[in-house]
């Protein structure tokens, strides 16, 4: 992977659709990249939004989801390096 776009979010169900739609429209033919959303213990529909986008996401650019139960941006930022993610 050349580039990982990591989005740390807490209760981001209102904001995530617009961000993910824009990322989904990106075309980088000479770049191997992925999108990883780290859900920092959200209480809204964040996980559901990600699952919905994953069902129509282009296969050549993985959209991955990681749940971080410990509240706080520092935990969310470290999550991609230590917790397994789900495609």
N, CA, C and O atoms as a CHARMM CRD file, in Angstrom:
* protein
*
  348
    1    1 UNK  N      0.84200  -1.17300   0.00000 PROA 1      0.00000
    2    1 UNK  CA     0.00000   0.00000   0.00000 PROA 1      0.00000
    3    1 UNK  C      0.89100   1.24000   0.00000 PROA 1      0.00000
    4    1 UNK  O      1.77300   1.37500   0.84800 PROA 1      0.00000
    5    2 UNK  N      0.66200   2.13700  -0.94200 PROA 2      0.00000
    6    2 UNK  CA     1.44600   3.36500  -1.01900 PROA 2      0.00000
    7    2 UNK  C      0.88300   4.46900  -0.13500 PROA 2      0.00000
    8    2 UNK  O      1.63200   5.28400   0.40300 PROA 2      0.00000
    9    3 UNK  N     -0.43600   4.49300   0.01300 PROA 3      0.00000
   10    3 UNK  CA    -1.08200   5.58400   0.72900 PROA 3      0.00000
   11    3 UNK  C     -2.29900   5.06100   1.47500 PROA 3      0.00000
   12    3 UNK  O     -3.11000   4.32100   0.91800 PROA 3      0.00000
   13    4 UNK  N     -2.41900   5.44600   2.73000 PROA 4      0.00000
   14    4 UNK  CA    -3.60600   5.12800   3.52400 PROA 4      0.00000
   15    4 UNK  C     -4.25500   6.42500   3.97300 PROA 4      0.00000
   16    4 UNK  O     -3.61400   7.26200   4.60800 PROA 4      0.00000
   17    5 UNK  N     -5.51100   6.58700   3.64400 PROA 5      0.00000
   18    5 UNK  CA    -6.28300   7.72100   4.11800 PROA 5      0.00000
   19    5 UNK  C     -7.00700   7.22700   5.36200 PROA 5      0.00000
   20    5 UNK  O     -7.90700   6.39200   5.27300 PROA 5      0.00000
   21    6 UNK  N     -6.61100   7.74700   6.52500 PROA 6      0.00000
   22    6 UNK  CA    -7.17800   7.29900   7.79400 PROA 6      0.00000
   23    6 UNK  C     -8.09600   8.38800   8.32700 PROA 6      0.00000
   24    6 UNK  O     -7.68500   9.53400   8.50900 PROA 6      0.00000
   25    7 UNK  N     -9.33800   8.01300   8.57200 PROA 7      0.00000
   26    7 UNK  CA   -10.33800   8.94000   9.09200 PROA 7      0.00000
   27    7 UNK  C    -10.72200   8.48000  10.48700 PROA 7      0.00000
   28    7 UNK  O    -11.36300   7.44100  10.65000 PROA 7      0.00000
   29    8 UNK  N    -10.33400   9.25000  11.48800 PROA 8      0.00000
   30    8 UNK  CA   -10.73900   8.96400  12.86400 PROA 8      0.00000
   31    8 UNK  C    -12.04300   9.71300  13.11000 PROA 8      0.00000
   32    8 UNK  O    -12.13100  10.91400  12.85600 PROA 8      0.00000
   33    9 UNK  N    -13.05200   9.00500  13.60400 PROA 9      0.00000
   34    9 UNK  CA   -14.34300   9.65400  13.77100 PROA 9      0.00000
   35    9 UNK  C    -15.04000   9.21800  15.05100 PROA 9      0.00000
   36    9 UNK  O    -14.89500   8.08300  15.50500 PROA 9      0.00000
   37   10 UNK  N    -15.78000  10.12400  15.60600 PROA 10     0.00000
   38   10 UNK  CA   -16.64900   9.85900  16.74700 PROA 10     0.00000
   39   10 UNK  C    -18.00800  10.44700  16.40400 PROA 10     0.00000
   40   10 UNK  O    -18.13100  11.65400  16.19500 PROA 10     0.00000
   41   11 UNK  N    -19.01600   9.60800  16.34500 PROA 11     0.00000
   42   11 UNK  CA   -20.36600  10.03500  15.95800 PROA 11     0.00000
   43   11 UNK  C    -20.33600  10.82100  14.64900 PROA 11     0.00000
   44   11 UNK  O    -20.84300  11.93900  14.56300 PROA 11     0.00000
   45   12 UNK  N    -19.73200  10.20900  13.63700 PROA 12     0.00000
   46   12 UNK  CA   -19.56100  10.88800  12.35300 PROA 12     0.00000
   47   12 UNK  C    -20.59900  10.55000  11.30600 PROA 12     0.00000
   48   12 UNK  O    -20.38300  10.82400  10.12600 PROA 12     0.00000
   49   13 UNK  N    -21.71300   9.96900  11.69400 PROA 13     0.00000
   50   13 UNK  CA   -22.71600   9.53900  10.71700 PROA 13     0.00000
   51   13 UNK  C    -23.22500  10.67900   9.83900 PROA 13     0.00000
   52   13 UNK  O    -23.58200  10.44900   8.68400 PROA 13     0.00000
   53   14 UNK  N    -23.26400  11.88300  10.35600 PROA 14     0.00000
   54   14 UNK  CA   -23.73200  13.02800   9.56000 PROA 14     0.00000
   55   14 UNK  C    -22.67500  13.49300   8.55900 PROA 14     0.00000
   56   14 UNK  O    -23.01500  13.94000   7.46300 PROA 14     0.00000
   57   15 UNK  N    -21.39700  13.39100   8.92700 PROA 15     0.00000
   58   15 UNK  CA   -20.31600  13.91200   8.08800 PROA 15     0.00000
   59   15 UNK  C    -19.71800  12.87500   7.14200 PROA 15     0.00000
   60   15 UNK  O    -19.29700  13.21500   6.03600 PROA 15     0.00000
   61   16 UNK  N    -19.67900  11.62700   7.56500 PROA 16     0.00000
   62   16 UNK  CA   -19.00100  10.59500   6.78500 PROA 16     0.00000
   63   16 UNK  C    -19.52700  10.39700   5.36500 PROA 16     0.00000
   64   16 UNK  O    -18.71600  10.23000   4.45400 PROA 16     0.00000
   65   17 UNK  N    -20.83100  10.40500   5.12600 PROA 17     0.00000
   66   17 UNK  CA   -21.28800  10.17600   3.75000 PROA 17     0.00000
   67   17 UNK  C    -20.67900  11.14200   2.73900 PROA 17     0.00000
   68   17 UNK  O    -20.28400  10.72200   1.65100 PROA 17     0.00000
   69   18 UNK  N    -20.59700  12.40100   3.06900 PROA 18     0.00000
   70   18 UNK  CA   -20.02800  13.36900   2.12200 PROA 18     0.00000
   71   18 UNK  C    -18.53200  13.10700   1.90300 PROA 18     0.00000
   72   18 UNK  O    -18.05000  13.16000   0.77200 PROA 18     0.00000
   73   19 UNK  N    -17.81300  12.82900   2.96900 PROA 19     0.00000
   74   19 UNK  CA   -16.37700  12.56600   2.85800 PROA 19     0.00000
   75   19 UNK  C    -16.13600  11.30600   2.03500 PROA 19     0.00000
   76   19 UNK  O    -15.30000  11.30300   1.13100 PROA 19     0.00000
   77   20 UNK  N    -16.86400  10.23900   2.34400 PROA 20     0.00000
   78   20 UNK  CA   -16.67300   8.97500   1.62800 PROA 20     0.00000
   79   20 UNK  C    -17.09800   9.06400   0.17000 PROA 20     0.00000
   80   20 UNK  O    -16.47600   8.45100  -0.69700 PROA 20     0.00000
   81   21 UNK  N    -18.14400   9.81600  -0.10500 PROA 21     0.00000
   82   21 UNK  CA   -18.56500  10.01000  -1.49800 PROA 21     0.00000
   83   21 UNK  C    -17.45600  10.68700  -2.29800 PROA 21     0.00000
   84   21 UNK  O    -17.16700  10.28800  -3.42600 PROA 21     0.00000
   85   22 UNK  N    -16.84300  11.70100  -1.72000 PROA 22     0.00000
   86   22 UNK  CA   -15.74300  12.39900  -2.41600 PROA 22     0.00000
   87   22 UNK  C    -14.54500  11.47500  -2.62300 PROA 22     0.00000
   88   22 UNK  O    -13.92900  11.48100  -3.68900 PROA 22     0.00000
   89   23 UNK  N    -14.21900  10.69300  -1.61500 PROA 23     0.00000
   90   23 UNK  CA   -13.09600   9.75800  -1.75500 PROA 23     0.00000
   91   23 UNK  C    -13.40400   8.67400  -2.77800 PROA 23     0.00000
   92   23 UNK  O    -12.52200   8.25100  -3.52600 PROA 23     0.00000
   93   24 UNK  N    -14.64000   8.22900  -2.80900 PROA 24     0.00000
   94   24 UNK  CA   -15.05600   7.19000  -3.76000 PROA 24     0.00000
   95   24 UNK  C    -14.90800   7.67000  -5.20000 PROA 24     0.00000
   96   24 UNK  O    -14.68900   6.86400  -6.10400 PROA 24     0.00000
   97   25 UNK  N    -15.02600   8.95600  -5.41300 PROA 25     0.00000
   98   25 UNK  CA   -14.94200   9.52900  -6.75400 PROA 25     0.00000
   99   25 UNK  C    -13.50300   9.77700  -7.21100 PROA 25     0.00000
  100   25 UNK  O    -13.26700  10.09000  -8.37800 PROA 25     0.00000
  101   26 UNK  N    -12.55600   9.64100  -6.30700 PROA 26     0.00000
  102   26 UNK  CA   -11.15100   9.87500  -6.64900 PROA 26     0.00000
  103   26 UNK  C    -10.64100   8.76300  -7.55100 PROA 26     0.00000
  104   26 UNK  O    -10.94300   7.58700  -7.35200 PROA 26     0.00000
  105   27 UNK  N     -9.86900   9.16000  -8.53500 PROA 27     0.00000
  106   27 UNK  CA    -9.24900   8.18900  -9.43000 PROA 27     0.00000
  107   27 UNK  C     -7.74900   8.43000  -9.42200 PROA 27     0.00000
  108   27 UNK  O     -7.27100   9.47100  -9.87300 PROA 27     0.00000
  109   28 UNK  N     -7.02500   7.47000  -8.91200 PROA 28     0.00000
  110   28 UNK  CA    -5.57600   7.54700  -8.84500 PROA 28     0.00000
  111   28 UNK  C     -5.01100   6.30000  -9.53100 PROA 28     0.00000
  112   28 UNK  O     -4.66400   5.33300  -8.85300 PROA 28     0.00000
  113   29 UNK  N     -4.91500   6.30500 -10.84900 PROA 29     0.00000
  114   29 UNK  CA    -4.55000   5.08400 -11.57000 PROA 29     0.00000
  115   29 UNK  C     -3.14100   4.56100 -11.26800 PROA 29     0.00000
  116   29 UNK  O     -2.89100   3.36500 -11.41300 PROA 29     0.00000
  117   30 UNK  N     -2.24000   5.41100 -10.86200 PROA 30     0.00000
  118   30 UNK  CA    -0.86900   4.98000 -10.62500 PROA 30     0.00000
  119   30 UNK  C     -0.51800   4.93700  -9.14500 PROA 30     0.00000
  120   30 UNK  O      0.65400   5.03500  -8.78200 PROA 30     0.00000
  121   31 UNK  N     -1.52000   4.79400  -8.29100 PROA 31     0.00000
  122   31 UNK  CA    -1.29600   4.80900  -6.85200 PROA 31     0.00000
  123   31 UNK  C     -2.10100   3.68800  -6.19200 PROA 31     0.00000
  124   31 UNK  O     -3.29400   3.52600  -6.44800 PROA 31     0.00000
  125   32 UNK  N     -1.42800   2.92900  -5.34900 PROA 32     0.00000
  126   32 UNK  CA    -2.07600   1.86700  -4.59100 PROA 32     0.00000
  127   32 UNK  C     -2.48100   2.45800  -3.24600 PROA 32     0.00000
  128   32 UNK  O     -1.62300   2.68400  -2.39300 PROA 32     0.00000
  129   33 UNK  N     -3.78900   2.71600  -3.03900 PROA 33     0.00000
  130   33 UNK  CA    -4.23300   3.39700  -1.82900 PROA 33     0.00000
  131   33 UNK  C     -5.45000   2.73600  -1.22100 PROA 33     0.00000
  132   33 UNK  O     -6.11400   1.91100  -1.84900 PROA 33     0.00000
  133   34 UNK  N     -5.72800   3.11600   0.01300 PROA 34     0.00000
  134   34 UNK  CA    -6.85100   2.56400   0.75200 PROA 34     0.00000
  135   34 UNK  C     -7.44800   3.64700   1.64600 PROA 34     0.00000
  136   34 UNK  O     -6.83000   4.68100   1.90000 PROA 34     0.00000
  137   35 UNK  N     -8.66200   3.38000   2.11300 PROA 35     0.00000
  138   35 UNK  CA    -9.33000   4.26100   3.06800 PROA 35     0.00000
  139   35 UNK  C     -9.64100   3.42100   4.30000 PROA 35     0.00000
  140   35 UNK  O    -10.20700   2.33300   4.19800 PROA 35     0.00000
  141   36 UNK  N     -9.26600   3.93600   5.45500 PROA 36     0.00000
  142   36 UNK  CA    -9.53100   3.25900   6.71800 PROA 36     0.00000
  143   36 UNK  C    -10.28200   4.21800   7.62900 PROA 36     0.00000
  144   36 UNK  O     -9.80300   5.31400   7.91800 PROA 36     0.00000
  145   37 UNK  N    -11.45800   3.80200   8.07700 PROA 37     0.00000
  146   37 UNK  CA   -12.24300   4.59900   9.01200 PROA 37     0.00000
  147   37 UNK  C    -12.09200   3.97300  10.39300 PROA 37     0.00000
  148   37 UNK  O    -12.40000   2.79800  10.59300 PROA 37     0.00000
  149   38 UNK  N    -11.61400   4.77700  11.34600 PROA 38     0.00000
  150   38 UNK  CA   -11.48400   4.32800  12.73100 PROA 38     0.00000
  151   38 UNK  C    -12.64200   4.93300  13.50800 PROA 38     0.00000
  152   38 UNK  O    -12.71700   6.14600  13.70200 PROA 38     0.00000
  153   39 UNK  N    -13.53600   4.06700  13.94700 PROA 39     0.00000
  154   39 UNK  CA   -14.71400   4.46500  14.71400 PROA 39     0.00000
  155   39 UNK  C    -14.32100   4.48500  16.18900 PROA 39     0.00000
  156   39 UNK  O    -14.04400   3.44100  16.78100 PROA 39     0.00000
  157   40 UNK  N    -14.29900   5.68100  16.77500 PROA 40     0.00000
  158   40 UNK  CA   -13.84600   5.85300  18.15800 PROA 40     0.00000
  159   40 UNK  C    -15.02000   5.75800  19.13400 PROA 40     0.00000
  160   40 UNK  O    -15.34900   6.71000  19.84200 PROA 40     0.00000
  161   41 UNK  N    -15.65100   4.54900  19.14700 PROA 41     0.00000
  162   41 UNK  CA   -16.72200   4.25200  20.09200 PROA 41     0.00000
  163   41 UNK  C    -17.96400   5.11600  19.87200 PROA 41     0.00000
  164   41 UNK  O    -18.56400   5.61800  20.82200 PROA 41     0.00000
  165   42 UNK  N    -18.32900   5.27500  18.62500 PROA 42     0.00000
  166   42 UNK  CA   -19.49100   6.09900  18.28400 PROA 42     0.00000
  167   42 UNK  C    -20.78300   5.48600  18.80300 PROA 42     0.00000
  168   42 UNK  O    -20.90400   4.26600  18.91900 PROA 42     0.00000
  169   43 UNK  N    -21.74400   6.34600  19.11200 PROA 43     0.00000
  170   43 UNK  CA   -23.05000   5.90500  19.56100 PROA 43     0.00000
  171   43 UNK  C    -24.12600   6.13800  18.51400 PROA 43     0.00000
  172   43 UNK  O    -25.31000   5.93200  18.77800 PROA 43     0.00000
  173   44 UNK  N    -23.72100   6.56200  17.33900 PROA 44     0.00000
  174   44 UNK  CA   -24.68300   6.81900  16.26900 PROA 44     0.00000
  175   44 UNK  C    -24.58900   5.71400  15.21300 PROA 44     0.00000
  176   44 UNK  O    -24.19800   4.59200  15.53400 PROA 44     0.00000
  177   45 UNK  N    -24.93200   6.00500  13.99500 PROA 45     0.00000
  178   45 UNK  CA   -24.99100   5.02000  12.90800 PROA 45     0.00000
  179   45 UNK  C    -23.69200   4.93900  12.10700 PROA 45     0.00000
  180   45 UNK  O    -23.71700   4.52200  10.94900 PROA 45     0.00000
  181   46 UNK  N    -22.56600   5.32600  12.69100 PROA 46     0.00000
  182   46 UNK  CA   -21.29600   5.34600  11.97000 PROA 46     0.00000
  183   46 UNK  C    -20.97900   3.98900  11.33900 PROA 46     0.00000
  184   46 UNK  O    -20.67300   3.92900  10.14800 PROA 46     0.00000
  185   47 UNK  N    -21.04400   2.91300  12.10100 PROA 47     0.00000
  186   47 UNK  CA   -20.72400   1.57800  11.56900 PROA 47     0.00000
  187   47 UNK  C    -21.65700   1.19500  10.42200 PROA 47     0.00000
  188   47 UNK  O    -21.22100   0.60700   9.43300 PROA 47     0.00000
  189   48 UNK  N    -22.92000   1.52600  10.55500 PROA 48     0.00000
  190   48 UNK  CA   -23.90000   1.22300   9.50300 PROA 48     0.00000
  191   48 UNK  C    -23.56800   1.98300   8.21600 PROA 48     0.00000
  192   48 UNK  O    -23.66800   1.43100   7.12000 PROA 48     0.00000
  193   49 UNK  N    -23.18200   3.23000   8.35300 PROA 49     0.00000
  194   49 UNK  CA   -22.80300   4.05000   7.18600 PROA 49     0.00000
  195   49 UNK  C    -21.62900   3.39800   6.46100 PROA 49     0.00000
  196   49 UNK  O    -21.63300   3.29900   5.23400 PROA 49     0.00000
  197   50 UNK  N    -20.63300   2.95800   7.20900 PROA 50     0.00000
  198   50 UNK  CA   -19.46700   2.33300   6.59200 PROA 50     0.00000
  199   50 UNK  C    -19.86600   1.05600   5.86100 PROA 50     0.00000
  200   50 UNK  O    -19.44100   0.83900   4.72600 PROA 50     0.00000
  201   51 UNK  N    -20.67100   0.21300   6.49000 PROA 51     0.00000
  202   51 UNK  CA   -21.12200  -1.03000   5.84000 PROA 51     0.00000
  203   51 UNK  C    -21.86600  -0.73400   4.53900 PROA 51     0.00000
  204   51 UNK  O    -21.68900  -1.43800   3.54500 PROA 51     0.00000
  205   52 UNK  N    -22.68800   0.29200   4.54700 PROA 52     0.00000
  206   52 UNK  CA   -23.43000   0.66900   3.33800 PROA 52     0.00000
  207   52 UNK  C    -22.46300   1.07600   2.22500 PROA 52     0.00000
  208   52 UNK  O    -22.62300   0.65600   1.07900 PROA 52     0.00000
  209   53 UNK  N    -21.47000   1.88600   2.55600 PROA 53     0.00000
  210   53 UNK  CA   -20.50000   2.30300   1.54400 PROA 53     0.00000
  211   53 UNK  C    -19.64700   1.13100   1.07300 PROA 53     0.00000
  212   53 UNK  O    -19.31800   1.04900  -0.11100 PROA 53     0.00000
  213   54 UNK  N    -19.28500   0.22600   1.97600 PROA 54     0.00000
  214   54 UNK  CA   -18.47200  -0.92900   1.58900 PROA 54     0.00000
  215   54 UNK  C    -19.17100  -1.78500   0.53900 PROA 54     0.00000
  216   54 UNK  O    -18.51000  -2.38800  -0.30700 PROA 54     0.00000
  217   55 UNK  N    -20.48200  -1.84400   0.58200 PROA 55     0.00000
  218   55 UNK  CA   -21.21500  -2.69500  -0.36600 PROA 55     0.00000
  219   55 UNK  C    -21.12200  -2.18600  -1.80300 PROA 55     0.00000
  220   55 UNK  O    -21.30400  -2.96500  -2.73900 PROA 55     0.00000
  221   56 UNK  N    -20.84500  -0.90800  -1.99500 PROA 56     0.00000
  222   56 UNK  CA   -20.74400  -0.36300  -3.35200 PROA 56     0.00000
  223   56 UNK  C    -19.38200   0.25900  -3.63900 PROA 56     0.00000
  224   56 UNK  O    -19.20700   0.94200  -4.64800 PROA 56     0.00000
  225   57 UNK  N    -18.43000   0.02400  -2.76000 PROA 57     0.00000
  226   57 UNK  CA   -17.10000   0.62200  -2.88400 PROA 57     0.00000
  227   57 UNK  C    -16.28200  -0.09300  -3.95400 PROA 57     0.00000
  228   57 UNK  O    -16.37200  -1.31600  -4.06200 PROA 57     0.00000
  229   58 UNK  N    -15.48800   0.62400  -4.75100 PROA 58     0.00000
  230   58 UNK  CA   -14.66400  -0.03700  -5.77400 PROA 58     0.00000
  231   58 UNK  C    -13.62800  -0.97100  -5.12500 PROA 58     0.00000
  232   58 UNK  O    -12.97100  -0.59200  -4.15500 PROA 58     0.00000
  233   59 UNK  N    -13.48800  -2.16900  -5.65200 PROA 59     0.00000
  234   59 UNK  CA   -12.60000  -3.16600  -5.06600 PROA 59     0.00000
  235   59 UNK  C    -11.12700  -2.77900  -5.13600 PROA 59     0.00000
  236   59 UNK  O    -10.33500  -3.21000  -4.29900 PROA 59     0.00000
  237   60 UNK  N    -10.75900  -1.98600  -6.10800 PROA 60     0.00000
  238   60 UNK  CA    -9.33700  -1.63400  -6.26500 PROA 60     0.00000
  239   60 UNK  C     -8.84200  -0.65500  -5.19000 PROA 60     0.00000
  240   60 UNK  O     -7.63500  -0.47800  -5.02600 PROA 60     0.00000
  241   61 UNK  N     -9.75200  -0.03200  -4.47300 PROA 61     0.00000
  242   61 UNK  CA    -9.39600   0.86600  -3.36700 PROA 61     0.00000
  243   61 UNK  C    -10.12900   0.35800  -2.12300 PROA 61     0.00000
  244   61 UNK  O    -11.30900   0.65600  -1.93800 PROA 61     0.00000
  245   62 UNK  N     -9.44500  -0.40000  -1.27500 PROA 62     0.00000
  246   62 UNK  CA   -10.12700  -0.95700  -0.10800 PROA 62     0.00000
  247   62 UNK  C    -10.68600   0.11700   0.82900 PROA 62     0.00000
  248   62 UNK  O    -10.03900   1.13000   1.09500 PROA 62     0.00000
  249   63 UNK  N    -11.89000  -0.12800   1.31500 PROA 63     0.00000
  250   63 UNK  CA   -12.48900   0.68500   2.37100 PROA 63     0.00000
  251   63 UNK  C    -12.57000  -0.22000   3.59100 PROA 63     0.00000
  252   63 UNK  O    -13.35200  -1.17000   3.62300 PROA 63     0.00000
  253   64 UNK  N    -11.75500   0.08400   4.59200 PROA 64     0.00000
  254   64 UNK  CA   -11.69000  -0.75600   5.77500 PROA 64     0.00000
  255   64 UNK  C    -12.26800  -0.01600   6.98000 PROA 64     0.00000
  256   64 UNK  O    -12.32800   1.21300   7.01100 PROA 64     0.00000
  257   65 UNK  N    -12.68800  -0.79400   7.96200 PROA 65     0.00000
  258   65 UNK  CA   -13.31500  -0.26100   9.16700 PROA 65     0.00000
  259   65 UNK  C    -12.61900  -0.84600  10.38200 PROA 65     0.00000
  260   65 UNK  O    -12.34000  -2.04300  10.43800 PROA 65     0.00000
  261   66 UNK  N    -12.34200   0.00900  11.34900 PROA 66     0.00000
  262   66 UNK  CA   -11.74900  -0.43200  12.60300 PROA 66     0.00000
  263   66 UNK  C    -12.50600   0.23000  13.74600 PROA 66     0.00000
  264   66 UNK  O    -12.78800   1.42700  13.70600 PROA 66     0.00000
  265   67 UNK  N    -12.83000  -0.55900  14.76200 PROA 67     0.00000
  266   67 UNK  CA   -13.53200  -0.02500  15.92400 PROA 67     0.00000
  267   67 UNK  C    -12.55300   0.10300  17.07600 PROA 67     0.00000
  268   67 UNK  O    -11.88100  -0.86300  17.43900 PROA 67     0.00000
  269   68 UNK  N    -12.47200   1.30400  17.65500 PROA 68     0.00000
  270   68 UNK  CA   -11.62800   1.56100  18.81900 PROA 68     0.00000
  271   68 UNK  C    -12.54100   1.89500  19.99000 PROA 68     0.00000
  272   68 UNK  O    -13.13300   2.97400  20.01900 PROA 68     0.00000
  273   69 UNK  N    -12.66800   0.97800  20.96900 PROA 69     0.00000
  274   69 UNK  CA   -13.59800   1.20000  22.07700 PROA 69     0.00000
  275   69 UNK  C    -13.13000   2.23600  23.10000 PROA 69     0.00000
  276   69 UNK  O    -13.94900   2.79300  23.83100 PROA 69     0.00000
  277   70 UNK  N    -11.83300   2.49700  23.15800 PROA 70     0.00000
  278   70 UNK  CA   -11.33400   3.48000  24.13300 PROA 70     0.00000
  279   70 UNK  C    -11.50800   4.88500  23.56900 PROA 70     0.00000
  280   70 UNK  O    -11.01000   5.20500  22.48900 PROA 70     0.00000
  281   71 UNK  N    -12.21500   5.70500  24.31200 PROA 71     0.00000
  282   71 UNK  CA   -12.52100   7.06100  23.86200 PROA 71     0.00000
  283   71 UNK  C    -11.26400   7.92000  23.86000 PROA 71     0.00000
  284   71 UNK  O    -10.44900   7.85900  24.78100 PROA 71     0.00000
  285   72 UNK  N    -11.12300   8.71900  22.81100 PROA 72     0.00000
  286   72 UNK  CA   -10.02800   9.68000  22.72900 PROA 72     0.00000
  287   72 UNK  C     -9.29700   9.60100  21.40800 PROA 72     0.00000
  288   72 UNK  O     -9.08600   8.51800  20.86000 PROA 72     0.00000
  289   73 UNK  N     -8.91400  10.76300  20.90100 PROA 73     0.00000
  290   73 UNK  CA    -8.26400  10.84100  19.59800 PROA 73     0.00000
  291   73 UNK  C     -6.92900  10.09900  19.57600 PROA 73     0.00000
  292   73 UNK  O     -6.58000   9.49200  18.56400 PROA 73     0.00000
  293   74 UNK  N     -6.18700  10.14100  20.67000 PROA 74     0.00000
  294   74 UNK  CA    -4.89200   9.43900  20.70200 PROA 74     0.00000
  295   74 UNK  C     -5.08500   7.94100  20.49700 PROA 74     0.00000
  296   74 UNK  O     -4.31500   7.31800  19.76500 PROA 74     0.00000
  297   75 UNK  N     -6.09400   7.35200  21.12700 PROA 75     0.00000
  298   75 UNK  CA    -6.37900   5.92900  20.93300 PROA 75     0.00000
  299   75 UNK  C     -6.78600   5.65900  19.48700 PROA 75     0.00000
  300   75 UNK  O     -6.34100   4.68100  18.88500 PROA 75     0.00000
  301   76 UNK  N     -7.62300   6.51800  18.93700 PROA 76     0.00000
  302   76 UNK  CA    -8.08900   6.33900  17.55600 PROA 76     0.00000
  303   76 UNK  C     -6.93100   6.44700  16.56400 PROA 76     0.00000
  304   76 UNK  O     -6.87600   5.69800  15.58900 PROA 76     0.00000
  305   77 UNK  N     -6.01700   7.36600  16.81000 PROA 77     0.00000
  306   77 UNK  CA    -4.87800   7.52000  15.89900 PROA 77     0.00000
  307   77 UNK  C     -3.93700   6.33000  15.94100 PROA 77     0.00000
  308   77 UNK  O     -3.31300   6.00200  14.93200 PROA 77     0.00000
  309   78 UNK  N     -3.82400   5.68300  17.08300 PROA 78     0.00000
  310   78 UNK  CA    -2.94400   4.51400  17.19900 PROA 78     0.00000
  311   78 UNK  C     -3.62000   3.23500  16.71700 PROA 78     0.00000
  312   78 UNK  O     -2.93400   2.25800  16.41700 PROA 78     0.00000
  313   79 UNK  N     -4.92000   3.21700  16.63600 PROA 79     0.00000
  314   79 UNK  CA    -5.66900   2.00500  16.29300 PROA 79     0.00000
  315   79 UNK  C     -5.22000   1.33600  14.99200 PROA 79     0.00000
  316   79 UNK  O     -5.12100   0.10900  14.97000 PROA 79     0.00000
  317   80 UNK  N     -4.94500   2.05800  13.92000 PROA 80     0.00000
  318   80 UNK  CA    -4.55800   1.38000  12.67800 PROA 80     0.00000
  319   80 UNK  C     -3.26800   0.56800  12.79900 PROA 80     0.00000
  320   80 UNK  O     -3.01400  -0.32400  11.99000 PROA 80     0.00000
  321   81 UNK  N     -2.47200   0.87300  13.79200 PROA 81     0.00000
  322   81 UNK  CA    -1.19400   0.20000  13.92800 PROA 81     0.00000
  323   81 UNK  C     -1.24500  -1.00900  14.85700 PROA 81     0.00000
  324   81 UNK  O     -0.29400  -1.78900  14.90200 PROA 81     0.00000
  325   82 UNK  N     -2.35100  -1.17700  15.60400 PROA 82     0.00000
  326   82 UNK  CA    -2.35900  -2.26100  16.55900 PROA 82     0.00000
  327   82 UNK  C     -3.62000  -3.11200  16.59300 PROA 82     0.00000
  328   82 UNK  O     -3.60300  -4.17700  17.21000 PROA 82     0.00000
  329   83 UNK  N     -4.70000  -2.69700  15.96800 PROA 83     0.00000
  330   83 UNK  CA    -5.91400  -3.51000  15.99500 PROA 83     0.00000
  331   83 UNK  C     -6.22000  -4.04500  14.60500 PROA 83     0.00000
  332   83 UNK  O     -5.96500  -3.37100  13.60600 PROA 83     0.00000
  333   84 UNK  N     -6.76600  -5.25600  14.53700 PROA 84     0.00000
  334   84 UNK  CA    -7.14400  -5.78300  13.22900 PROA 84     0.00000
  335   84 UNK  C     -8.30200  -4.96900  12.65000 PROA 84     0.00000
  336   84 UNK  O     -9.14500  -4.45300  13.38300 PROA 84     0.00000
  337   85 UNK  N     -8.32400  -4.86900  11.34500 PROA 85     0.00000
  338   85 UNK  CA    -9.39800  -4.13600  10.68100 PROA 85     0.00000
  339   85 UNK  C    -10.26900  -5.12400   9.92700 PROA 85     0.00000
  340   85 UNK  O     -9.86700  -6.25500   9.65500 PROA 85     0.00000
  341   86 UNK  N    -11.44900  -4.68000   9.60200 PROA 86     0.00000
  342   86 UNK  CA   -12.41500  -5.51200   8.90900 PROA 86     0.00000
  343   86 UNK  C    -12.69300  -4.90400   7.55500 PROA 86     0.00000
  344   86 UNK  O    -12.90900  -3.69600   7.44900 PROA 86     0.00000
  345   87 UNK  N    -12.69000  -5.70200   6.54200 PROA 87     0.00000
  346   87 UNK  CA   -13.02100  -5.23100   5.18300 PROA 87     0.00000
  347   87 UNK  C    -14.49000  -5.41900   4.98500 PROA 87     0.00000
  348   87 UNK  O    -15.01500  -5.09800   3.91900 PROA 87     0.00000
